[in-house]
Amino acid sequence: MTTADTSLRRTPFYDIHVALGGKMVPFAGYEMPVQYPGGITAEHKAVRERAGLFDVSHMGEFMVRGPGALDFLNSVTTNDAAALAAGQVQYSSLLYERGTFVDDCLIYRFADRFMLVVNASNAAKDWGHIHPRSGAFDCELSDASDDTALLALQGPVAQAVLAPHTDVDLETMGYYHFAVGTVAGVPDVIVSRTGYTGEDGFELYFDPARAEPVWNALIGDARVSPAGLGSRDSLRLEMGMALYGNDIDDTVTPLEANLAWIVKLRKGDFTGRDALVRQKETGLTRRLAGFTSAEKVFPRHGYPVYCGGQPSGTVCSGTMSPSLGIPIGTCYLPLSSTAEGSVLELDVRGKRVPATVVKMPFYRHASHR
């Protein structure tokens, strides 16, 4: 057995994935299911039409407590955490001083603490970035990642599936809100109306020792299909949702990535603010754009992109959309070429293929509230 094999971690649902025939692949240091025997397209359509259940326990969760918790979070994230009421969730980001992404993240505000949810592949880096900064504030930072199982139930029937198994009032829970309650007899579950698919749905954070009863209760509904990383990626891309390592990374800023809405320059100082102010003053030279093509091509990540005959980076994210039946993708283009209808070219295995800039999201019939 190789060192790489033994270094991979497993979520509390690993045995369940294997029993279901999940194709396990290395991802962010974990063995994760990329798909099940039915295939990625079937899982994708199940989420769009009914519901899918994703194991996302590889994500990182950091708890922030203490009188200075809010000030600390506002100093290291771009959005304004002070705008959150208890029971609300916020999309935000962590930046370097140069204004580029360390990561994107979610902030949960409880009555007595905050929770920061970060990408699995960046968890150690994120911790190293923010933990030294916490010393200047009256707060305590702890890593709860290993003590947290996370399932995402996504799809238009997600509420109907979850409701019989929980005492949380789902009917009155708005998008990007959460509550703590019981699910399938398991107490202290964070039930959050959030997700990465564009569909209505919930993310459930709970004790990993109770993984099996929660999974079994939800997958026992005939409307729910197990879903892996492959369909999660195609679903989020159809919605134009950014993926760290593809659409955003340490070379781009939120302003370039169409995420200026998660940047609150007026809230006061935060890491990366000065660089963003300078970029705003001097003006953007490029921006992330969505595209499609009339050609039946699969625009893979890394394919060269040309704009006006000149190189313009590579495809960030791309797929043949299972919902729309057309090629879709993202790439960074010169600002003057990001208007809807602008023309670009993709280098597909040595052949230049025409493509057209379109407005995101690509898919506009999602069920999220």
C-alpha positions as CSV (number, residue, x, y, z in Angstrom):
1,M,0.0,0.0,0.0
2,T,1.3,3.4,-0.9
3,T,1.8,6.4,1.4
4,A,-0.8,8.3,-0.6
5,D,-3.4,5.6,0.1
6,T,-2.9,5.6,3.9
7,S,-2.9,9.4,4.1
8,L,-6.4,9.7,2.7
9,R,-9.1,10.3,5.3
10,R,-12.6,9.0,5.3
11,T,-15.8,10.7,6.3
12,P,-18.3,8.9,8.7
13,F,-20.3,7.9,5.6
14,Y,-17.5,6.0,3.8
15,D,-18.8,2.5,4.4
16,I,-22.2,3.6,3.2
17,H,-20.8,5.0,0.0
18,V,-18.9,1.8,-0.7
19,A,-22.0,-0.4,0.1
20,L,-23.9,1.7,-2.5
21,G,-21.3,1.2,-5.1
22,G,-19.9,4.7,-5.0
23,K,-16.8,5.3,-7.1
24,M,-14.4,6.6,-4.5
25,V,-11.7,9.1,-5.6
26,P,-9.1,11.2,-3.7
27,F,-10.5,14.7,-3.1
28,A,-9.1,17.3,-0.7
29,G,-7.3,14.6,1.3
30,Y,-10.4,12.4,1.6
31,E,-11.8,9.4,-0.2
32,M,-15.0,10.7,-1.6
33,P,-17.7,9.4,-4.0
34,V,-17.5,11.1,-7.4
35,Q,-20.6,9.1,-8.5
36,Y,-22.8,6.1,-7.9
37,P,-23.7,3.3,-10.4
38,G,-26.5,5.3,-11.9
39,G,-24.1,8.0,-13.2
40,I,-23.5,11.7,-12.8
41,T,-26.2,12.8,-15.2
42,A,-28.9,10.8,-13.4
43,E,-27.8,12.2,-10.1
44,H,-27.8,15.7,-11.5
45,K,-31.3,15.3,-12.9
46,A,-32.5,13.7,-9.6
47,V,-31.5,16.9,-7.8
48,R,-33.1,19.2,-10.3
49,E,-36.4,17.2,-10.4
50,R,-36.6,15.5,-6.9
51,A,-33.8,15.4,-4.4
52,G,-30.2,14.3,-3.9
53,L,-28.2,13.6,-0.8
54,F,-24.5,14.6,-0.7
55,D,-21.9,13.8,1.9
56,V,-19.9,17.0,2.3
57,S,-18.3,16.1,5.7
58,H,-14.9,17.0,4.3
59,M,-15.7,20.7,4.6
60,G,-14.0,22.6,7.4
61,E,-15.8,24.3,10.4
62,F,-14.1,26.8,12.7
63,M,-15.9,28.1,15.8
64,V,-15.3,31.7,16.9
65,R,-16.4,32.7,20.5
66,G,-15.8,35.7,22.8
67,P,-16.6,39.4,23.0
68,G,-14.2,40.2,20.1
69,A,-15.6,37.5,17.8
70,L,-17.5,39.8,15.6
71,D,-14.7,42.4,15.3
72,F,-12.3,39.6,14.5
73,L,-14.5,38.1,11.7
74,N,-15.0,41.5,10.2
75,S,-11.3,42.1,10.1
76,V,-10.6,38.9,8.2
77,T,-13.6,38.6,5.9
78,T,-14.9,40.8,3.2
79,N,-18.7,40.9,3.9
80,D,-20.2,42.6,6.9
81,A,-20.8,40.0,9.6
82,A,-22.4,42.7,11.8
83,A,-25.4,42.6,9.4
84,L,-26.1,39.1,10.5
85,A,-28.9,38.4,13.0
86,A,-28.7,35.2,15.1
87,G,-30.0,32.4,12.8
88,Q,-28.6,33.9,9.6
89,V,-25.9,32.7,7.2
90,Q,-23.7,34.9,5.0
91,Y,-21.5,34.2,2.0
92,S,-18.1,35.9,2.3
93,S,-14.4,35.5,1.6
94,L,-11.0,35.5,3.1
95,L,-8.3,37.6,1.3
96,Y,-4.6,38.1,1.2
97,E,-3.3,41.7,1.6
98,R,-3.0,41.9,-2.2
99,G,-6.8,41.4,-2.4
100,T,-6.8,37.9,-3.9
101,F,-8.6,34.9,-2.5
102,V,-7.4,32.8,0.3
103,D,-10.9,31.1,0.2
104,D,-14.6,31.7,0.0
105,C,-16.6,30.8,3.0
106,L,-19.9,30.9,4.9
107,I,-20.4,32.6,8.3
108,Y,-23.1,31.4,10.7
109,R,-24.2,33.6,13.5
110,F,-25.5,32.0,16.7
111,A,-26.6,33.8,19.8
112,D,-23.3,33.0,21.5
113,R,-20.8,32.3,18.8
114,F,-20.0,32.2,15.1
115,M,-19.2,29.3,12.8
116,L,-17.0,29.8,9.7
117,V,-17.4,27.1,7.0
118,V,-14.5,26.7,4.6
119,N,-13.5,24.6,1.7
120,A,-11.9,21.2,2.5
121,S,-8.9,21.7,0.3
122,N,-8.2,25.0,2.0
123,A,-9.0,24.3,5.6
124,A,-5.4,24.0,6.9
125,K,-4.3,27.1,4.8
126,D,-7.3,29.1,6.0
127,W,-6.6,28.2,9.7
128,G,-3.0,29.3,9.2
129,H,-4.2,32.5,7.7
130,I,-6.7,33.6,10.3
131,H,-5.5,32.0,13.6
132,P,-2.5,34.3,14.0
133,R,-4.7,37.3,13.5
134,S,-7.1,36.2,16.2
135,G,-4.5,37.1,18.9
136,A,-5.3,40.8,18.5
137,F,-8.9,40.3,19.4
138,D,-10.7,39.1,22.6
139,C,-11.9,35.9,21.0
140,E,-11.3,32.1,20.9
141,L,-10.9,30.2,17.7
142,S,-11.4,26.4,17.6
143,D,-11.4,23.9,14.8
144,A,-14.5,21.7,14.9
145,S,-14.0,20.0,11.5
146,D,-13.3,16.5,12.9
147,D,-16.3,16.8,15.2
148,T,-18.8,17.6,12.4
149,A,-20.6,15.5,9.9
150,L,-22.3,17.4,7.1
151,L,-25.0,16.2,4.7
152,A,-26.6,18.3,2.0
153,L,-30.2,17.4,1.0
154,Q,-30.9,19.3,-2.2
155,G,-33.8,19.4,-4.6
156,P,-37.4,20.8,-5.0
157,V,-38.8,18.1,-2.7
158,A,-36.1,18.6,0.0
159,Q,-38.5,20.2,2.5
160,A,-41.1,17.5,2.1
161,V,-38.5,14.9,2.6
162,L,-36.9,16.4,5.7
163,A,-40.0,17.7,7.5
164,P,-41.3,14.4,8.9
165,H,-37.9,13.7,10.5
166,T,-37.3,17.1,12.2
167,D,-38.8,19.3,14.9
168,V,-37.4,22.4,13.1
169,D,-40.0,24.7,11.5
170,L,-38.9,24.4,7.9
171,E,-41.9,26.2,6.5
172,T,-41.0,29.6,7.9
173,M,-37.2,29.2,7.5
174,G,-35.9,31.5,4.8
175,Y,-33.0,31.1,2.4
176,Y,-29.6,31.5,4.2
177,H,-31.2,31.0,7.6
178,F,-30.8,28.1,10.0
179,A,-32.0,26.7,13.3
180,V,-30.9,24.0,15.7
181,G,-33.1,21.0,16.4
182,T,-33.5,17.2,16.2
183,V,-33.3,15.2,12.9
184,A,-34.1,11.5,12.8
185,G,-33.8,11.4,16.6
186,V,-30.4,13.0,16.6
187,P,-30.2,16.2,18.8
188,D,-28.4,19.4,18.3
189,V,-28.4,19.3,14.5
190,I,-27.8,22.6,12.7
191,V,-30.5,22.7,9.9
192,S,-29.5,25.3,7.4
193,R,-31.4,26.4,4.3
194,T,-28.3,26.7,2.1
195,G,-26.6,24.7,-0.6
196,Y,-24.4,24.6,-3.7
197,T,-26.9,23.5,-6.3
198,G,-29.4,26.3,-6.8
199,E,-32.2,24.1,-5.7
200,D,-34.1,24.4,-2.4
201,G,-32.5,22.3,0.2
202,F,-30.8,22.0,3.5
203,E,-27.3,21.4,4.9
204,L,-27.2,19.4,8.2
205,Y,-24.3,19.7,10.6
206,F,-24.2,17.1,13.4
207,D,-22.3,14.6,15.5
208,P,-20.4,12.2,13.2
209,A,-21.1,9.4,15.7
210,R,-24.8,9.7,14.6
211,A,-24.1,9.6,10.9
212,E,-25.9,6.4,10.0
213,P,-29.4,7.2,11.4
214,V,-29.6,10.6,9.7
215,W,-28.4,9.2,6.3
216,N,-30.8,6.3,6.5
217,A,-33.8,8.4,7.4
218,L,-33.3,10.7,4.4
219,I,-32.2,8.1,1.8
220,G,-35.1,5.9,2.8
221,D,-37.4,8.3,1.0
222,A,-37.9,7.0,-2.6
223,R,-37.6,10.5,-3.9
224,V,-34.0,10.9,-2.7
225,S,-30.9,9.6,-4.7
226,P,-27.4,9.5,-3.3
227,A,-25.3,12.1,-5.2
228,G,-21.5,12.5,-5.6
229,L,-18.9,15.2,-6.4
230,G,-19.5,15.0,-10.1
231,S,-23.1,16.1,-10.0
232,R,-22.4,18.6,-7.3
233,D,-19.9,20.3,-9.7
234,S,-22.3,20.3,-12.7
235,L,-25.2,21.6,-10.6
236,R,-23.2,24.5,-9.1
237,L,-21.7,25.4,-12.6
238,E,-25.2,25.7,-14.1
239,M,-25.9,28.2,-11.4
240,G,-22.7,30.2,-12.0
241,M,-21.5,29.4,-8.5
242,A,-17.7,29.8,-8.1
243,L,-15.4,26.9,-7.3
244,Y,-12.1,27.6,-5.5
245,G,-9.3,26.3,-7.6
246,N,-11.2,26.8,-10.8
247,D,-13.1,30.1,-10.9
248,I,-11.4,31.8,-8.0
249,D,-7.9,31.4,-6.5
250,D,-5.0,33.4,-5.1
251,T,-4.5,35.2,-8.4
252,V,-7.9,36.9,-8.7
253,T,-9.9,39.3,-6.6
254,P,-13.6,39.3,-5.7
255,L,-14.1,42.3,-8.0
256,E,-12.7,40.4,-11.0
257,A,-14.8,37.3,-10.0
258,N,-18.2,39.1,-10.1
259,L,-18.3,38.9,-6.3
260,A,-18.2,42.6,-5.5
261,W,-21.5,42.0,-3.7
262,I,-19.7,40.2,-0.9
263,V,-17.3,43.0,-0.4
264,K,-18.4,45.8,2.0
265,L,-15.7,48.5,1.8
266,R,-17.7,50.8,4.1
267,K,-17.7,48.5,7.1
268,G,-14.1,49.5,8.0
269,D,-10.7,47.9,7.6
270,F,-10.2,44.2,6.7
271,T,-7.4,42.2,5.2
272,G,-7.2,43.0,1.5
273,R,-9.3,46.1,1.6
274,D,-6.6,48.6,0.5
275,A,-5.8,46.5,-2.5
276,L,-9.5,46.3,-3.6
277,V,-9.8,50.1,-3.1
278,R,-6.8,50.6,-5.4
279,Q,-8.2,48.2,-8.0
280,K,-11.6,49.9,-7.9
281,E,-9.9,53.3,-8.4
282,T,-7.6,52.2,-11.3
283,G,-10.3,50.1,-12.9
284,L,-10.7,46.4,-13.7
285,T,-8.9,45.0,-16.8
286,R,-10.6,41.6,-16.7
287,R,-13.7,39.8,-15.3
288,L,-15.1,36.3,-15.1
289,A,-17.6,35.6,-17.8
290,G,-19.9,32.7,-18.7
291,F,-20.0,31.3,-22.2
292,T,-21.7,28.7,-24.3
293,S,-21.1,27.4,-27.8
294,A,-23.3,26.2,-30.7
295,E,-20.7,23.5,-31.3
296,K,-21.2,20.2,-29.5
297,V,-18.0,20.4,-27.5
298,F,-17.0,19.7,-23.9
299,P,-15.2,22.8,-22.7
300,R,-12.9,21.3,-20.2
301,H,-11.0,23.1,-17.4
302,G,-7.7,24.3,-18.7
303,Y,-8.6,24.6,-22.4
304,P,-6.9,27.8,-23.9
305,V,-9.2,30.7,-24.5
306,Y,-8.7,33.4,-27.2
307,C,-10.4,36.8,-27.4
308,G,-9.9,39.0,-30.5
309,G,-7.4,36.4,-31.6
310,Q,-5.2,36.9,-28.5
311,P,-4.7,34.5,-25.7
312,S,-7.0,35.2,-22.7
313,G,-6.2,32.5,-20.2
314,T,-8.0,29.2,-20.0
315,V,-11.4,27.7,-19.3
316,C,-12.0,27.9,-15.5
317,S,-15.0,25.6,-15.3
318,G,-16.8,23.8,-18.1
319,T,-19.2,21.0,-18.9
320,M,-21.9,19.8,-21.2
321,S,-24.9,21.0,-19.2
322,P,-27.1,18.0,-18.2
323,S,-30.1,20.3,-17.7
324,L,-29.8,22.4,-20.9
325,G,-28.0,20.1,-23.3
326,I,-25.5,22.7,-24.3
327,P,-21.8,23.4,-23.5
328,I,-21.3,25.9,-20.7
329,G,-18.3,27.3,-19.0
330,T,-16.5,30.2,-17.4
331,C,-13.3,32.1,-18.2
332,Y,-11.6,35.5,-17.5
333,L,-11.9,37.9,-20.4
334,P,-10.7,41.5,-21.0
335,L,-13.4,43.8,-19.5
336,S,-14.3,45.1,-23.0
337,S,-15.2,41.6,-24.1
338,T,-17.5,40.5,-21.2
339,A,-20.7,42.0,-22.5
340,E,-23.5,39.5,-23.4
341,G,-23.1,38.4,-27.0
342,S,-19.3,39.0,-27.2
343,V,-17.4,36.4,-29.1
344,L,-14.4,34.3,-28.0
345,E,-12.7,31.1,-29.1
346,L,-11.9,27.9,-27.3
347,D,-8.9,25.7,-28.3
348,V,-10.4,22.2,-28.2
349,R,-7.6,19.7,-28.8
350,G,-5.9,22.1,-31.3
351,K,-9.1,23.3,-33.0
352,R,-10.5,26.8,-32.5
353,V,-14.2,26.7,-31.6
354,P,-16.4,29.8,-31.5
355,A,-18.2,30.6,-28.2
356,T,-20.4,33.4,-27.0
357,V,-20.6,35.3,-23.7
358,V,-23.9,34.7,-21.9
359,K,-25.3,36.0,-18.7
360,M,-25.1,33.7,-15.6
361,P,-26.7,31.7,-14.2
362,F,-27.0,29.4,-17.1
363,Y,-29.9,27.5,-15.6
364,R,-32.8,29.7,-14.5
365,H,-35.5,27.4,-13.2
366,A,-34.0,26.4,-9.8
367,S,-36.2,26.0,-6.8
368,H,-34.3,27.8,-4.1
369,R,-36.3,30.3,-2.1
